[in-house]
Every structure is written in C-alpha cells, then in structure tokens.
Amino acid sequence: MSLSESFSVLRPHIDEATATALARLLARAGATPRSSAFSEAVVSSAEGGKRFRALMAHVGWSLSSGRPLSEARLPHLAAALELYQASALVHDDIIDHADERRGAPTPHRRLADLHRGAGWIGSSGTFGRNAAILVGDFLFSAASAEADEQALNLPEANARAFAHSFADMHAEVALGQYLDIMAEQSPLDPRRADALSAADSLDVALHKSAHYSVVRPAQLGAICGANSTHIIDELTDALDAILTPWGLAFQLRDDDLGVFGDPTVTGKPAGDDLREGKRTVLLALTWAASSPAERTALANVLGVAEASADEIAVATQIIERNGRSAHEAEIANLVAQGHRALDASAFGDEASAMLRELCDILTARRA
C-alpha cells in the first residue's frame, strides 16, 4: 500500500478521534444551549483539513516501531495535533484579519455575524474577535488534554520526551508567529533591494511550519513507538536532519501556492497571501531581483486588504518573472539536503522508501 493510500485509510480514524475528544471536553466543561454558538464554532474549526500533522505522527510511529503504517492507531496524539492546529488557525485568522477559510467564514467573522444578527450592544467586530480568541483557547485546552492522555499511556522516559517535545512545538509556533508579525511591520522602501530578507523569512518558516507541521509531529509519533531512550534520541535526531529541510520546502511550496495556486483547490482566495502582507522567501527573492518600479508595485499590494484584482495580477506577474525560478531552485536544494541526510541515516530500505515518498507528497503537492 502506498503512503497516499495509507493516509486515506487513516484519515477517518483521525477525524473520529478529533471529534470524540472535543465532545468529551465540551461535556466536561459544561457546555449548554446558551453556549451553543461557541460550541458550534469550536467543532467547526476542527473539521476538515488534510489531517497532515496527525498523519506525520503515524509515519513517525511506523518508523520507530518497525510496524506497517496501516497498523498505526494514535487517537490521542492524532487528536492533540489536529486540535492544536485548529487552535493555531483560529488565532492566525484573527491576526491576519482573514474572513474565510476552506470556503467558510472564520470564527471571528462567524461570531461577529451572530452579535450583529442578535442586535446586541457594543461592537460586533470586537465581540467576534474576543469570542474567537476563546474558541482558540478552548481548542488548545482540548489539544493539551489529549496530549496528556497520550503521555499517560507511555513509559516514563517516553512520556518525559513526549511532554518536552509537545511543549517545544507550541513554544516554537508562538515564537515563529511573533517573528512573522514583526516582519510584516518592517518598512518597504522600493529603493532598497535588501528591504526584505530571505534568511529572515526562512527563520519564520522554520518555526511556524517546518518544525511544527512536519518534524515535531513525526518525532512525537516516533517517541510513542520507540522501545528505548537510546532509540528515541537516535530517531529524533535523524528525523530532524531529514525532515527539517523537507519541512522548509513544504512551506515554500505552500507560499508558491498562496500566489499561483487555484483557489478552488487550495481553499484560499487568490491574492490573499499578498493582501495579508506575508513576507515569504518567494517575496524576498522577488524583491531583491526587481527594479524600484516593480518593488513599488509590490509594496502597493502587500498588507493592503483593499488591493484590487488588477494590482494583485501585476504583482503576481512580477513574482512570476523575477522570483519564481530562484524559489523553485531553493525548494530543489532543500529537497536534496534532506535526501543526503536520509542517505547518511541508518534507516533500512523500506523505511527509506516511505520517507522518499513522503518527500514527494510534501514538496510536489498542488493543494
């Protein structure tokens, strides 16, 4: 069975574990009909998606246990990762002022609409934002509860390594998010080719995506399947060396799709990454290779929610012309770096084949 086929088998189990975990916590927390809008926002925020982080955890478990991926069942860890992802997205959408995700209203917009429709006093926008922050907090509580359940099922040494890794993942995402919003505040002087830094953008991608989306989930799964402390250390180091460059390539591919992807496939409106002002590696490479006039056209849409479709189209053409080729070369370099680390690792033929297939899924995707 291919990796993609195994993922298809595992996804329904992940969906079930995630929904069950939320239902348990909502019941324990005392949710009532009066809080139904909150509960509905919580549940809907955790629905859908590719379940990629949970799937990465199952890959890590298979690599450490030596058992087939199809046998992997990590309901608590799978739910923890997906609920944490849902929490992060709710807060990310607030930060980015995003009104839509996966074709549906984001929680802060949904709850603002509730306030407006009910005719309550005060600001609908403020209510929606504040309530959505609490939705994200509840999802994080659910993620923490499931992570604790997973750790309680592990031997002491594994449990300690698991708890440290899960906490580190959360801390890295927070740091990466701060670096991201800080970067978006730096001025863009079209006369300066160095106004954007590809190295700084890679640092954000490392914290916000490469470790969080790829490396940490695989390491957490590997910790759950390992039968000795020595194996835990050996495996987590090997996975870090192999998956970190592939995780970066994964984010760079996502950034490419954020500009050039088909909205009907990606689930995000065209131009959203530009309107949100994301300082990506793709943008930094484009900026450095552009003329002052071209940089001015880019600056006119970055972080400008009201940027017109024509302005977005011009910026997209500049990125295509000046940055996309160098960006693809950077992705190829990162892919090759991960393959070199895999070749130097102790993974056997079967495990190596699975990791090579994983690399293709991570870096050659179109959605």
C-alpha positions in Angstrom: 0.0 0.0 0.0 1.4 3.4 -1.0 1.8 6.2 1.5 -1.1 8.1 0.0 -3.4 5.1 0.2 -2.4 4.5 3.9 -3.2 8.2 4.6 -6.7 7.7 3.1 -7.2 4.7 5.4 -6.0 6.7 8.5 -7.9 9.9 7.9 -11.4 8.7 9.1 -9.8 7.4 12.3 -8.2 10.8 12.9 -11.5 12.6 12.2 -13.3 10.3 14.7 -10.6 10.8 17.4 -10.7 14.6 17.0 -14.5 14.8 17.1 -14.6 12.5 20.1 -12.0 14.5 22.0 -13.9 17.7 21.5 -17.2 16.2 22.5 -15.7 14.9 25.7 -14.2 18.2 26.7 -17.3 20.2 25.8 -19.3 17.9 28.1 -16.8 18.1 30.9 -16.7 21.9 30.6 -20.4 22.2 31.0 -21.5 23.4 27.5 -25.2 24.3 27.4 -27.7 25.5 24.8 -26.8 29.1 25.9 -23.2 28.5 24.7 -24.3 26.6 21.5 -22.8 29.2 19.1 -19.4 28.9 20.9 -19.6 25.1 20.8 -20.5 25.1 17.1 -17.6 27.4 16.3 -15.2 25.1 18.3 -16.5 22.0 16.5 -16.5 23.5 13.0 -13.0 24.9 13.5 -11.7 21.3 13.9 -13.5 19.9 10.9 -12.0 19.4 7.5 -8.4 19.8 6.5 -5.8 17.3 5.3 -5.0 16.0 8.8 -1.4 16.2 7.8 0.2 16.6 11.2 -1.6 13.6 12.6 -0.6 11.6 9.6 3.0 12.7 10.1 2.8 11.3 13.7 1.7 8.0 12.3 4.7 7.9 10.0 7.0 8.6 12.9 5.3 5.8 14.9 5.8 3.3 12.0 9.4 4.3 11.6 10.2 3.7 15.3 8.1 0.6 15.9 9.0 -1.1 12.7 5.4 -1.9 12.1 3.3 -1.1 9.0 1.7 2.3 8.8 -1.7 0.7 8.3 -1.5 -0.7 11.9 -0.9 2.7 13.5 -3.5 3.9 15.9 -2.7 7.0 17.9 -6.1 8.5 18.7 -4.9 10.8 21.5 -1.8 12.1 19.7 -3.7 12.5 16.4 -6.5 14.5 18.1 -3.9 16.6 20.1 -2.1 17.6 16.9 -5.3 18.4 14.9 -6.9 20.3 17.8 -3.7 22.3 18.3 -3.7 23.1 14.5 -7.3 24.2 14.7 -6.4 26.4 17.7 -3.5 28.0 15.8 -5.6 28.6 12.7 -8.3 30.4 14.7 -5.8 32.7 16.2 -3.9 33.1 12.9 -7.0 34.2 11.1 -7.6 36.8 13.8 -4.1 38.1 13.4 -4.4 38.1 9.6 -7.9 39.6 9.6 -9.0 36.7 7.4 -12.7 36.4 6.8 -12.7 33.0 5.1 -11.0 29.6 5.4 -11.8 26.5 3.4 -14.7 28.3 1.8 -16.4 29.1 5.1 -16.5 32.1 7.5 -13.7 32.2 10.0 -14.8 32.0 13.7 -14.2 35.7 14.4 -16.4 36.6 11.4 -19.0 34.0 12.2 -19.3 35.2 15.8 -19.4 38.8 14.8 -22.3 38.0 12.5 -24.0 36.3 15.4 -23.6 39.5 17.5 -24.9 41.7 14.6 -27.8 39.4 13.9 -28.9 39.3 17.5 -28.9 43.1 17.9 -26.6 43.0 20.9 -25.0 46.2 22.2 -21.3 47.0 21.6 -19.1 46.3 18.6 -19.8 43.2 16.6 -16.2 43.1 15.4 -14.8 43.3 19.0 -17.2 40.6 20.2 -16.3 38.3 17.3 -12.6 38.8 17.8 -12.7 38.3 21.6 -15.0 35.3 21.3 -12.8 33.7 18.6 -9.7 34.1 20.9 -11.6 32.0 23.4 -12.6 29.4 20.7 -8.9 29.1 20.0 -8.1 28.8 23.7 -10.7 26.0 24.1 -9.2 24.1 21.2 -5.8 24.4 22.8 -7.2 23.1 26.1 -8.6 20.1 24.2 -5.2 19.6 22.5 -3.4 19.7 25.8 -5.9 17.2 27.3 -5.3 14.7 24.5 -1.6 15.1 24.7 -1.7 14.4 28.4 -3.8 11.3 27.7 -1.2 10.1 25.2 1.7 10.7 27.6 0.0 8.8 30.4 -0.1 5.7 28.1 3.7 5.8 27.6 6.7 4.5 29.7 8.2 7.2 31.9 11.2 8.0 29.7 9.0 8.2 26.6 6.4 10.3 28.4 9.0 12.8 29.5 10.4 13.1 26.0 6.9 13.4 24.6 5.9 16.2 27.0 9.1 18.2 26.3 8.6 17.8 22.5 5.0 18.9 22.6 5.8 21.9 24.7 8.7 22.8 22.4 6.4 22.6 19.4 3.9 25.1 21.0 6.7 27.5 22.0 8.3 27.4 18.5 5.0 28.3 16.9 4.5 31.2 19.2 8.0 32.5 18.5 7.6 32.0 14.8 4.2 33.8 14.8 5.8 36.8 16.6 8.7 36.9 14.1 6.2 36.8 11.3 4.0 39.7 12.5 7.2 41.6 13.4 8.5 41.1 9.8 5.2 42.4 8.4 5.8 45.7 10.3 9.2 46.5 8.7 9.0 49.3 6.2 9.3 48.5 2.5 11.5 51.1 0.7 11.4 50.3 -3.0 14.8 51.9 -3.3 16.4 49.3 -1.1 17.0 45.8 -2.6 17.6 44.5 0.9 14.4 45.7 2.5 13.3 42.0 2.6 15.5 39.2 3.9 15.1 35.7 2.5 17.1 34.4 5.6 14.6 36.0 8.0 11.7 34.5 6.0 13.3 31.1 6.3 13.6 31.5 10.0 9.9 32.2 10.3 9.2 29.2 8.1 11.4 27.0 10.3 9.5 27.9 13.5 6.0 28.2 12.1 5.9 25.4 9.6 8.9 23.1 9.1 9.2 22.0 12.7 5.5 22.3 13.7 3.9 20.8 10.6 6.5 18.1 9.7 9.3 17.5 12.2 7.6 17.7 15.6 4.6 15.5 14.7 6.9 12.8 13.2 9.1 13.0 16.3 6.1 12.7 18.7 4.9 9.7 16.8 8.4 8.2 16.9 8.6 8.7 20.7 5.3 6.8 21.1 6.6 3.8 19.1 10.2 3.7 20.5 11.1 1.0 23.0 14.2 2.6 24.5 15.6 6.0 25.4 18.6 5.4 23.0 16.2 4.8 20.1 14.3 8.0 21.0 17.4 10.1 20.8 18.7 8.4 17.6 15.4 8.6 15.8 14.5 12.2 16.7 18.0 13.4 15.6 17.7 11.5 12.3 14.2 12.8 11.7 15.3 16.4 12.4 18.1 16.1 9.9 15.9 14.6 7.2 12.6 16.4 7.7 13.7 19.9 8.6 14.8 20.8 5.0 11.8 19.0 3.6 9.6 20.8 6.0 11.0 24.1 4.8 10.4 23.0 1.2 6.9 22.2 2.3 6.3 25.7 3.5 8.0 27.2 0.4 5.7 25.2 -1.8 2.8 26.5 0.3 3.9 30.0 -0.3 4.1 29.4 -4.1 0.5 28.0 -4.0 -0.5 31.1 -2.0 0.3 33.2 -5.0 -0.1 30.8 -8.0 -2.5 28.1 -6.7 -6.0 27.5 -7.9 -8.4 28.9 -5.2 -10.8 26.0 -5.9 -8.1 23.6 -4.9 -6.2 25.5 -2.2 -9.4 26.8 -0.4 -7.9 30.3 -0.1 -8.9 33.3 -2.3 -6.4 34.3 -4.9 -4.0 37.0 -3.7 -4.8 36.6 0.0 -1.1 36.0 0.9 -0.2 39.3 -0.8 -3.1 41.2 0.8 -2.1 39.8 4.2 1.5 41.1 3.6 3.2 37.7 4.1 7.0 38.2 4.0 7.8 34.9 2.3 11.0 33.6 0.8 9.3 33.9 -2.6 8.6 37.5 -2.0 12.1 38.3 -0.6 13.7 36.6 -3.7 11.4 38.6 -6.0 12.1 41.9 -4.2 15.9 41.5 -4.5 15.7 40.8 -8.2 13.2 43.6 -9.0 13.6 47.2 -10.1 12.4 50.1 -7.9 9.3 50.5 -10.1 8.5 46.8 -9.7 9.1 47.0 -5.9 6.7 49.9 -5.8 4.0 47.8 -7.5 4.7 45.0 -4.9 4.6 47.4 -2.0 1.2 48.7 -3.2 -0.5 45.4 -2.6 1.4 43.9 0.4 -0.7 44.1 3.5 -3.3 46.2 1.7 -6.7 44.5 2.1 -8.3 46.7 -0.5 -5.8 45.9 -3.2 -7.6 45.4 -6.5 -7.6 42.3 -8.6 -5.6 44.2 -11.3 -3.0 45.3 -8.8 -2.7 41.7 -7.5 -2.4 40.5 -11.1 0.5 42.9 -11.7 2.3 41.8 -8.5 1.8 38.2 -9.5 3.4 38.7 -12.8 6.4 40.4 -11.2 6.8 37.4 -8.8 6.5 35.0 -11.7 9.1 36.9 -13.7 11.6 37.8 -11.0 11.3 35.3 -8.2 9.7 32.0 -9.0 12.6 30.4 -10.7 15.0 31.1 -7.8 12.3 30.0 -5.4 12.0 26.6 -7.2 15.8 26.3 -7.1 15.7 26.8 -3.3 13.0 24.1 -3.0 15.1 21.7 -5.0 18.2 22.5 -2.8 16.2 21.8 0.3 14.8 18.5 -1.1 18.4 17.4 -2.0 19.6 18.3 1.5 17.0 16.0 3.1 17.9 13.2 0.7 21.5 13.5 1.6 20.6 13.2 5.3 18.4 10.2 4.6 21.2 8.5 2.6 23.5 9.0 5.6 21.0 7.7 8.1 20.5 4.2 9.5 17.0 3.7 8.1 16.6 0.5 6.1 15.3 0.2 2.6 11.6 0.0 3.5 11.7 3.0 5.8 13.8 5.0 3.3 11.3 4.3 0.6 8.5 5.5 2.7 10.4 8.7 3.6 11.2 9.3 -0.1 7.5 9.0 -1.0 6.7 11.4 1.9 9.2 13.9 0.4 7.2 13.9 -2.9 3.9 14.4 -1.0 5.4 17.3 0.9 7.2 19.2 -1.8 5.4 18.3 -5.1 1.9 19.0 -4.0 -0.6 21.3 -5.7 -3.1 21.8 -2.9 
